[in-house]
Amino acid sequence: MKNLTVTLPDETLSRLRVAAAREGKSMSKFVTELLERRVGRTISQREALDRFLAGPPLPLSDENGKLPSRTELYDEHLLSRHERADLQPGSGREAEAGSVADVAERSDRD
């Protein structure tokens, strides 16, 4: 933990003391909680996972409760990428690489 010096007007400091005392907290604890609410705080991986899992469920099933197959999940997104016509073609420099036989021949010479 680090210390922080804050300059406050007398009236603000008085109200801070009263508010902290009303909640039964030290001024340091009171101000820390105010700042955490305002700027947030770092959470652990476990807390982040718990928040994610507590969120709304992902609607994967259809109206009959049937879940999609693996193919249906990945078909357009990952596995069939090479079959999609809407993707950009290569750089046009494929000929510079040569054929597989050329590469094998070059490696035999080296």
N, CA, C and O atoms as a GROMACS GRO file, in nm:
protein
  440
    1MET      N    1   0.083  -0.119   0.000
    1MET     CA    2   0.000   0.000   0.000
    1MET      C    3   0.086   0.124   0.000
    1MET      O    4   0.196   0.125   0.056
    2LYS      N    5   0.036   0.226  -0.062
    2LYS     CA    6   0.106   0.354  -0.068
    2LYS      C    7   0.026   0.458   0.009
    2LYS      O    8  -0.095   0.447   0.026
    3ASN      N    9   0.096   0.560   0.056
    3ASN     CA   10   0.032   0.672   0.124
    3ASN      C   11   0.009   0.784   0.025
    3ASN      O   12   0.083   0.799  -0.072
    4LEU      N   13  -0.094   0.864   0.051
    4LEU     CA   14  -0.130   0.975  -0.034
    4LEU      C   15  -0.165   1.093   0.056
    4LEU      O   16  -0.242   1.079   0.151
    5THR      N   17  -0.109   1.208   0.027
    5THR     CA   18  -0.142   1.330   0.101
    5THR      C   19  -0.240   1.411   0.017
    5THR      O   20  -0.214   1.440  -0.099
    6VAL      N   21  -0.352   1.447   0.079
    6VAL     CA   22  -0.456   1.522   0.010
    6VAL      C   23  -0.482   1.650   0.088
    6VAL      O   24  -0.495   1.647   0.210
    7THR      N   25  -0.491   1.760   0.016
    7THR     CA   26  -0.523   1.888   0.079
    7THR      C   27  -0.671   1.916   0.056
    7THR      O   28  -0.718   1.920  -0.058
    8LEU      N   29  -0.745   1.934   0.167
    8LEU     CA   30  -0.889   1.958   0.160
    8LEU      C   31  -0.925   2.085   0.234
    8LEU      O   32  -0.857   2.124   0.329
    9PRO      N   33  -1.030   2.151   0.192
    9PRO     CA   34  -1.081   2.264   0.270
    9PRO      C   35  -1.130   2.212   0.407
    9PRO      O   36  -1.172   2.098   0.419
   10ASP      N   37  -1.123   2.298   0.507
   10ASP     CA   38  -1.162   2.258   0.642
   10ASP      C   39  -1.303   2.200   0.647
   10ASP      O   40  -1.327   2.100   0.714
   11GLU      N   41  -1.396   2.264   0.578
   11GLU     CA   42  -1.535   2.219   0.580
   11GLU      C   43  -1.550   2.079   0.519
   11GLU      O   44  -1.625   1.996   0.570
   12THR      N   45  -1.478   2.055   0.411
   12THR     CA   46  -1.482   1.923   0.347
   12THR      C   47  -1.424   1.817   0.440
   12THR      O   48  -1.478   1.707   0.449
   13LEU      N   49  -1.315   1.849   0.508
   13LEU     CA   50  -1.254   1.755   0.602
   13LEU      C   51  -1.350   1.724   0.717
   13LEU      O   52  -1.358   1.610   0.761
   14SER      N   53  -1.421   1.823   0.764
   14SER     CA   54  -1.518   1.801   0.872
   14SER      C   55  -1.629   1.708   0.827
   14SER      O   56  -1.667   1.616   0.900
   15ARG      N   57  -1.681   1.730   0.707
   15ARG     CA   58  -1.787   1.643   0.656
   15ARG      C   59  -1.735   1.501   0.633
   15ARG      O   60  -1.807   1.404   0.654
   16LEU      N   61  -1.610   1.490   0.590
   16LEU     CA   62  -1.548   1.359   0.571
   16LEU      C   63  -1.540   1.284   0.703
   16LEU      O   64  -1.575   1.166   0.710
   17ARG      N   65  -1.494   1.351   0.807
   17ARG     CA   66  -1.484   1.287   0.940
   17ARG      C   67  -1.620   1.237   0.987
   17ARG      O   68  -1.633   1.125   1.037
   18VAL      N   69  -1.722   1.321   0.971
   18VAL     CA   70  -1.857   1.284   1.016
   18VAL      C   71  -1.909   1.165   0.936
   18VAL      O   72  -1.963   1.071   0.993
   19ALA      N   73  -1.894   1.170   0.803
   19ALA     CA   74  -1.944   1.061   0.718
   19ALA      C   75  -1.873   0.930   0.748
   19ALA      O   76  -1.937   0.825   0.755
   20ALA      N   77  -1.741   0.934   0.768
   20ALA     CA   78  -1.666   0.812   0.801
   20ALA      C   79  -1.708   0.759   0.938
   20ALA      O   80  -1.726   0.638   0.954
   21ALA      N   81  -1.725   0.848   1.036
   21ALA     CA   82  -1.766   0.806   1.170
   21ALA      C   83  -1.906   0.745   1.167
   21ALA      O   84  -1.933   0.647   1.236
   22ARG      N   85  -1.994   0.804   1.088
   22ARG     CA   86  -2.131   0.754   1.077
   22ARG      C   87  -2.132   0.609   1.028
   22ARG      O   88  -2.217   0.530   1.070
   23GLU      N   89  -2.038   0.574   0.940
   23GLU     CA   90  -2.030   0.437   0.889
   23GLU      C   91  -1.937   0.349   0.971
   23GLU      O   92  -1.918   0.231   0.940
   24GLY      N   93  -1.877   0.407   1.078
   24GLY     CA   94  -1.788   0.329   1.164
   24GLY      C   95  -1.657   0.291   1.097
   24GLY      O   96  -1.601   0.185   1.124
   25LYS      N   97  -1.609   0.379   1.009
   25LYS     CA   98  -1.486   0.351   0.935
   25LYS      C   99  -1.385   0.462   0.961
   25LYS      O  100  -1.420   0.573   0.999
   26SER      N  101  -1.259   0.428   0.938
   26SER     CA  102  -1.156   0.531   0.943
   26SER      C  103  -1.172   0.617   0.818
   26SER      O  104  -1.232   0.575   0.720
   27MET      N  105  -1.117   0.738   0.823
   27MET     CA  106  -1.124   0.824   0.705
   27MET      C  107  -1.049   0.760   0.588
   27MET      O  108  -1.092   0.771   0.473
   28SER      N  109  -0.939   0.692   0.617
   28SER     CA  110  -0.862   0.626   0.512
   28SER      C  111  -0.946   0.519   0.442
   28SER      O  112  -0.951   0.513   0.320
   29LYS      N  113  -1.012   0.434   0.521
   29LYS     CA  114  -1.096   0.327   0.465
   29LYS      C  115  -1.213   0.388   0.387
   29LYS      O  116  -1.247   0.340   0.279
   30PHE      N  117  -1.273   0.492   0.442
   30PHE     CA  118  -1.387   0.558   0.379
   30PHE      C  119  -1.347   0.615   0.243
   30PHE      O  120  -1.416   0.594   0.144
   31VAL      N  121  -1.236   0.687   0.238
   31VAL     CA  122  -1.190   0.748   0.113
   31VAL      C  123  -1.148   0.638   0.013
   31VAL      O  124  -1.175   0.651  -0.106
   32THR      N  125  -1.084   0.533   0.061
   32THR     CA  126  -1.046   0.422  -0.026
   32THR      C  127  -1.168   0.362  -0.095
   32THR      O  128  -1.166   0.337  -0.215
   33GLU      N  129  -1.275   0.339  -0.018
   33GLU     CA  130  -1.396   0.281  -0.076
   33GLU      C  131  -1.461   0.377  -0.177
   33GLU      O  132  -1.512   0.333  -0.280
   34LEU      N  133  -1.459   0.506  -0.147
   34LEU     CA  134  -1.512   0.604  -0.241
   34LEU      C  135  -1.434   0.600  -0.373
   34LEU      O  136  -1.493   0.602  -0.481
   35LEU      N  137  -1.302   0.596  -0.362
   35LEU     CA  138  -1.219   0.594  -0.482
   35LEU      C  139  -1.237   0.465  -0.562
   35LEU      O  140  -1.240   0.468  -0.685
   36GLU      N  141  -1.249   0.352  -0.492
   36GLU     CA  142  -1.270   0.225  -0.562
   36GLU      C  143  -1.400   0.226  -0.640
   36GLU      O  144  -1.407   0.173  -0.751
   37ARG      N  145  -1.505   0.287  -0.581
   37ARG     CA  146  -1.631   0.297  -0.653
   37ARG      C  147  -1.619   0.390  -0.774
   37ARG      O  148  -1.681   0.366  -0.877
   38ARG      N  149  -1.539   0.493  -0.760
   38ARG     CA  150  -1.526   0.593  -0.867
   38ARG      C  151  -1.435   0.545  -0.980
   38ARG      O  152  -1.470   0.560  -1.098
   39VAL      N  153  -1.319   0.489  -0.948
   39VAL     CA  154  -1.222   0.450  -1.050
   39VAL      C  155  -1.210   0.300  -1.067
   39VAL      O  156  -1.134   0.253  -1.152
   40GLY      N  157  -1.283   0.225  -0.989
   40GLY     CA  158  -1.276   0.080  -0.998
   40GLY      C  159  -1.156   0.026  -0.923
   40GLY      O  160  -1.074   0.101  -0.868
   41ARG      N  161  -1.148  -0.104  -0.921
   41ARG     CA  162  -1.035  -0.169  -0.857
   41ARG      C  163  -0.996  -0.289  -0.940
   41ARG      O  164  -1.075  -0.340  -1.019
   42THR      N  165  -0.873  -0.333  -0.924
   42THR     CA  166  -0.824  -0.448  -0.996
   42THR      C  167  -0.890  -0.572  -0.937
   42THR      O  168  -0.897  -0.588  -0.815
   43ILE      N  169  -0.938  -0.659  -1.025
   43ILE     CA  170  -0.999  -0.782  -0.976
   43ILE      C  171  -0.911  -0.900  -1.016
   43ILE      O  172  -0.836  -0.893  -1.113
   44SER      N  173  -0.923  -1.007  -0.940
   44SER     CA  174  -0.844  -1.126  -0.968
   44SER      C  175  -0.904  -1.201  -1.087
   44SER      O  176  -1.017  -1.174  -1.128
   45GLN      N  177  -0.828  -1.294  -1.140
   45GLN     CA  178  -0.878  -1.376  -1.251
   45GLN      C  179  -1.001  -1.454  -1.206
   45GLN      O  180  -1.096  -1.473  -1.283
   46ARG      N  181  -0.999  -1.499  -1.082
   46ARG     CA  182  -1.113  -1.576  -1.029
   46ARG      C  183  -1.239  -1.489  -1.025
   46ARG      O  184  -1.347  -1.533  -1.064
   47GLU      N  185  -1.224  -1.364  -0.976
   47GLU     CA  186  -1.339  -1.273  -0.972
   47GLU      C  187  -1.391  -1.243  -1.112
   47GLU      O  188  -1.512  -1.238  -1.133
   48ALA      N  189  -1.300  -1.224  -1.207
   48ALA     CA  190  -1.341  -1.196  -1.345
   48ALA      C  191  -1.417  -1.316  -1.402
   48ALA      O  192  -1.519  -1.299  -1.469
   49LEU      N  193  -1.368  -1.436  -1.376
   49LEU     CA  194  -1.435  -1.557  -1.425
   49LEU      C  195  -1.572  -1.571  -1.360
   49LEU      O  196  -1.669  -1.604  -1.428
   50ASP      N  197  -1.581  -1.547  -1.231
   50ASP     CA  198  -1.709  -1.555  -1.162
   50ASP      C  199  -1.809  -1.456  -1.219
   50ASP      O  200  -1.926  -1.489  -1.238
   51ARG      N  201  -1.764  -1.333  -1.248
   51ARG     CA  202  -1.853  -1.233  -1.307
   51ARG      C  203  -1.900  -1.276  -1.445
   51ARG      O  204  -2.018  -1.261  -1.479
   52PHE      N  205  -1.808  -1.331  -1.524
   52PHE     CA  206  -1.844  -1.376  -1.658
   52PHE      C  207  -1.946  -1.489  -1.652
   52PHE      O  208  -2.046  -1.488  -1.724
   53LEU      N  209  -1.922  -1.586  -1.566
   53LEU     CA  210  -2.011  -1.702  -1.557
   53LEU      C  211  -2.147  -1.664  -1.497
   53LEU      O  212  -2.247  -1.730  -1.524
   54ALA      N  213  -2.151  -1.558  -1.418
   54ALA     CA  214  -2.277  -1.513  -1.359
   54ALA      C  215  -2.360  -1.432  -1.458
   54ALA      O  216  -2.477  -1.402  -1.432
   55GLY      N  217  -2.299  -1.395  -1.570
   55GLY     CA  218  -2.368  -1.313  -1.669
   55GLY      C  219  -2.479  -1.389  -1.738
   55GLY      O  220  -2.504  -1.505  -1.706
   56PRO      N  221  -2.545  -1.326  -1.833
   56PRO     CA  222  -2.654  -1.392  -1.904
   56PRO      C  223  -2.603  -1.511  -1.984
   56PRO      O  224  -2.492  -1.506  -2.037
   57PRO      N  225  -2.682  -1.617  -1.992
   57PRO     CA  226  -2.638  -1.734  -2.068
   57PRO      C  227  -2.633  -1.702  -2.217
   57PRO      O  228  -2.707  -1.618  -2.267
   58LEU      N  229  -2.544  -1.771  -2.287
   58LEU     CA  230  -2.534  -1.754  -2.431
   58LEU      C  231  -2.643  -1.837  -2.498
   58LEU      O  232  -2.654  -1.956  -2.470
   59PRO      N  233  -2.722  -1.777  -2.585
   59PRO     CA  234  -2.833  -1.851  -2.648
   59PRO      C  235  -2.783  -1.939  -2.762
   59PRO      O  236  -2.792  -1.902  -2.879
   60LEU      N  237  -2.731  -2.056  -2.729
   60LEU     CA  238  -2.678  -2.146  -2.831
   60LEU      C  239  -2.784  -2.241  -2.886
   60LEU      O  240  -2.776  -2.282  -3.001
   61SER      N  241  -2.882  -2.277  -2.803
   61SER     CA  242  -2.980  -2.376  -2.848
   61SER      C  243  -3.092  -2.309  -2.927
   61SER      O  244  -3.119  -2.190  -2.912
   62ASP      N  245  -3.156  -2.389  -3.013
   62ASP     CA  246  -3.269  -2.336  -3.090
   62ASP      C  247  -3.396  -2.343  -3.006
   62ASP      O  248  -3.391  -2.374  -2.886
   63GLU      N  249  -3.510  -2.314  -3.067
   63GLU     CA  250  -3.637  -2.311  -2.993
   63GLU      C  251  -3.677  -2.446  -2.936
   63GLU      O  252  -3.759  -2.453  -2.845
   64ASN      N  253  -3.619  -2.556  -2.989
   64ASN     CA  254  -3.648  -2.691  -2.940
   64ASN      C  255  -3.544  -2.740  -2.839
   64ASN      O  256  -3.552  -2.853  -2.791
   65GLY      N  257  -3.447  -2.655  -2.806
   65GLY     CA  258  -3.344  -2.693  -2.711
   65GLY      C  259  -3.228  -2.768  -2.774
   65GLY      O  260  -3.141  -2.816  -2.702
   66LYS      N  261  -3.225  -2.780  -2.907
   66LYS     CA  262  -3.118  -2.853  -2.976
   66LYS      C  263  -2.996  -2.764  -2.987
   66LYS      O  264  -3.005  -2.649  -3.030
   67LEU      N  265  -2.882  -2.819  -2.948
   67LEU     CA  266  -2.755  -2.746  -2.960
   67LEU      C  267  -2.695  -2.768  -3.098
   67LEU      O  268  -2.716  -2.874  -3.157
   68PRO      N  269  -2.622  -2.671  -3.150
   68PRO     CA  270  -2.561  -2.687  -3.282
   68PRO      C  271  -2.448  -2.790  -3.278
   68PRO      O  272  -2.385  -2.811  -3.174
   69SER      N  273  -2.423  -2.851  -3.392
   69SER     CA  274  -2.312  -2.946  -3.402
   69SER      C  275  -2.181  -2.868  -3.411
   69SER      O  276  -2.182  -2.746  -3.430
   70ARG      N  277  -2.071  -2.938  -3.398
   70ARG     CA  278  -1.940  -2.874  -3.409
   70ARG      C  279  -1.924  -2.808  -3.547
   70ARG      O  280  -1.873  -2.697  -3.558
   71THR      N  281  -1.968  -2.878  -3.650
   71THR     CA  282  -1.958  -2.824  -3.787
   71THR      C  283  -2.037  -2.696  -3.800
   71THR      O  284  -1.991  -2.599  -3.861
   72GLU      N  285  -2.158  -2.694  -3.744
   72GLU     CA  286  -2.242  -2.574  -3.753
   72GLU      C  287  -2.178  -2.456  -3.678
   72GLU      O  288  -2.191  -2.341  -3.720
   73LEU      N  289  -2.112  -2.485  -3.567
   73LEU     CA  290  -2.049  -2.378  -3.489
   73LEU      C  291  -1.931  -2.316  -3.562
   73LEU      O  292  -1.914  -2.194  -3.563
   74TYR      N  293  -1.849  -2.400  -3.624
   74TYR     CA  294  -1.722  -2.353  -3.680
   74TYR      C  295  -1.720  -2.338  -3.831
   74TYR      O  296  -1.624  -2.285  -3.886
   75ASP      N  297  -1.823  -2.384  -3.899
   75ASP     CA  298  -1.820  -2.391  -4.044
   75ASP      C  299  -1.783  -2.259  -4.110
   75ASP      O  300  -1.689  -2.256  -4.190
   76GLU      N  301  -1.851  -2.152  -4.081
   76GLU     CA  302  -1.824  -2.024  -4.147
   76GLU      C  303  -1.714  -1.944  -4.079
   76GLU      O  304  -1.663  -1.849  -4.138
   77HIS      N  305  -1.676  -1.979  -3.958
   77HIS     CA  306  -1.586  -1.893  -3.882
   77HIS      C  307  -1.439  -1.934  -3.892
   77HIS      O  308  -1.353  -1.850  -3.915
   78LEU      N  309  -1.410  -2.062  -3.876
   78LEU     CA  310  -1.270  -2.102  -3.867
   78LEU      C  311  -1.230  -2.212  -3.965
   78LEU      O  312  -1.139  -2.195  -4.045
   79LEU      N  313  -1.299  -2.325  -3.958
   79LEU     CA  314  -1.251  -2.444  -4.027
   79LEU      C  315  -1.264  -2.436  -4.179
   79LEU      O  316  -1.182  -2.496  -4.249
   80SER      N  317  -1.361  -2.367  -4.231
   80SER     CA  318  -1.380  -2.363  -4.375
   80SER      C  319  -1.324  -2.235  -4.435
   80SER      O  320  -1.365  -2.196  -4.544
   81ARG      N  321  -1.233  -2.171  -4.368
   81ARG     CA  322  -1.179  -2.043  -4.414
   81ARG      C  323  -1.122  -2.054  -4.554
   81ARG      O  324  -1.140  -1.964  -4.636
   82HIS      N  325  -1.052  -2.163  -4.584
   82HIS     CA  326  -0.989  -2.178  -4.714
   82HIS      C  327  -1.090  -2.194  -4.828
   82HIS      O  328  -1.053  -2.178  -4.945
   83GLU      N  329  -1.215  -2.225  -4.797
   83GLU     CA  330  -1.316  -2.245  -4.900
   83GLU      C  331  -1.399  -2.120  -4.926
   83GLU      O  332  -1.480  -2.119  -5.019
   84ARG      N  333  -1.380  -2.016  -4.850
   84ARG     CA  334  -1.465  -1.898  -4.862
   84ARG      C  335  -1.417  -1.808  -4.975
   84ARG      O  336  -1.301  -1.767  -4.978
   85ALA      N  337  -1.508  -1.777  -5.067
   85ALA     CA  338  -1.475  -1.696  -5.184
   85ALA      C  339  -1.460  -1.549  -5.147
   85ALA      O  340  -1.398  -1.473  -5.222
   86ASP      N  341  -1.517  -1.506  -5.034
   86ASP     CA  342  -1.514  -1.365  -4.999
   86ASP      C  343  -1.382  -1.322  -4.935
   86ASP      O  344  -1.364  -1.203  -4.908
   87LEU      N  345  -1.290  -1.414  -4.911
   87LEU     CA  346  -1.160  -1.379  -4.854
   87LEU      C  347  -1.068  -1.329  -4.963
   87LEU      O  348  -1.080  -1.369  -5.079
   88GLN      N  349  -0.976  -1.242  -4.926
   88GLN     CA  350  -0.882  -1.185  -5.023
   88GLN      C  351  -0.787  -1.294  -5.072
   88GLN      O  352  -0.747  -1.380  -4.994
   89PRO      N  353  -0.750  -1.291  -5.200
   89PRO     CA  354  -0.651  -1.387  -5.249
   89PRO      C  355  -0.514  -1.356  -5.191
   89PRO      O  356  -0.495  -1.253  -5.125
   90GLY      N  357  -0.421  -1.443  -5.215
   90GLY     CA  358  -0.285  -1.422  -5.165
   90GLY      C  359  -0.219  -1.301  -5.226
   90GLY      O  360  -0.284  -1.226  -5.298
   91SER      N  361  -0.094  -1.280  -5.197
   91SER     CA  362  -0.022  -1.161  -5.242
   91SER      C  363   0.008  -1.164  -5.392
   91SER      O  364   0.050  -1.062  -5.448
   92GLY      N  365  -0.012  -1.278  -5.457
   92GLY     CA  366   0.020  -1.288  -5.599
   92GLY      C  367   0.164  -1.331  -5.621
   92GLY      O  368   0.209  -1.340  -5.735
   93ARG      N  369   0.236  -1.357  -5.512
   93ARG     CA  370   0.377  -1.394  -5.523
   93ARG      C  371   0.398  -1.544  -5.505
   93ARG      O  372   0.509  -1.588  -5.476
   94GLU      N  373   0.292  -1.622  -5.521
   94GLU     CA  374   0.303  -1.766  -5.499
   94GLU      C  375   0.404  -1.829  -5.594
   94GLU      O  376   0.475  -1.923  -5.556
   95ALA      N  377   0.412  -1.779  -5.718
   95ALA     CA  378   0.504  -1.835  -5.817
   95ALA      C  379   0.649  -1.819  -5.773
   95ALA      O  380   0.734  -1.901  -5.807
   96GLU      N  381   0.678  -1.712  -5.697
   96GLU     CA  382   0.815  -1.690  -5.651
   96GLU      C  383   0.861  -1.799  -5.556
   96GLU      O  384   0.980  -1.829  -5.548
   97ALA      N  385   0.767  -1.859  -5.484
   97ALA     CA  386   0.802  -1.962  -5.387
   97ALA      C  387   0.844  -2.090  -5.456
   97ALA      O  388   0.923  -2.167  -5.402
   98GLY      N  389   0.792  -2.115  -5.575
   98GLY     CA  390   0.826  -2.237  -5.647
   98GLY      C  391   0.738  -2.352  -5.603
   98GLY      O  392   0.660  -2.340  -5.509
   99SER      N  393   0.753  -2.462  -5.671
   99SER     CA  394   0.673  -2.580  -5.639
   99SER      C  395   0.738  -2.656  -5.524
   99SER      O  396   0.850  -2.627  -5.482
  100VAL      N  397   0.665  -2.754  -5.475
  100VAL     CA  398   0.718  -2.838  -5.367
  100VAL      C  399   0.842  -2.911  -5.415
  100VAL      O  400   0.938  -2.928  -5.339
  101ALA      N  401   0.841  -2.957  -5.542
  101ALA     CA  402   0.957  -3.028  -5.597
  101ALA      C  403   1.079  -2.938  -5.601
  101ALA      O  404   1.190  -2.982  -5.572
  102ASP      N  405   1.059  -2.809  -5.637
  102ASP     CA  406   1.172  -2.715  -5.642
  102ASP      C  407   1.232  -2.696  -5.502
  102ASP      O  408   1.354  -2.692  -5.487
  103VAL      N  409   1.147  -2.686  -5.403
  103VAL     CA  410   1.194  -2.666  -5.266
  103VAL      C  411   1.272  -2.789  -5.220
  103VAL      O  412   1.378  -2.776  -5.158
  104ALA      N  413   1.218  -2.909  -5.250
  104ALA     CA  414   1.286  -3.032  -5.211
  104ALA      C  415   1.422  -3.043  -5.281
  104ALA      O  416   1.520  -3.084  -5.219
  105GLU      N  417   1.427  -3.007  -5.409
  105GLU     CA  418   1.552  -3.012  -5.484
  105GLU      C  419   1.655  -2.918  -5.426
  105GLU      O  420   1.772  -2.952  -5.414
  106ARG      N  421   1.611  -2.796  -5.390
  106ARG     CA  422   1.703  -2.698  -5.332
  106ARG      C  423   1.757  -2.748  -5.197
  106ARG      O  424   1.874  -2.728  -5.166
  107SER      N  425   1.672  -2.812  -5.119
  107SER     CA  426   1.718  -2.858  -4.988
  107SER      C  427   1.815  -2.976  -5.003
  107SER      O  428   1.904  -2.995  -4.919
  108ASP      N  429   1.798  -3.056  -5.110
  108ASP     CA  430   1.892  -3.167  -5.135
  108ASP      C  431   2.029  -3.115  -5.172
  108ASP      O  432   2.130  -3.175  -5.136
  109ARG      N  433   2.035  -3.003  -5.245
  109ARG     CA  434   2.161  -2.944  -5.286
  109ARG      C  435   2.236  -2.882  -5.167
  109ARG      O  436   2.359  -2.881  -5.165
  110ASP      N  437   2.160  -2.831  -5.069
  110ASP     CA  438   2.224  -2.762  -4.956
  110ASP      C  439   2.280  -2.856  -4.856
  110ASP      O  440   2.336  -2.814  -4.756
   0.00000   0.00000   0.00000
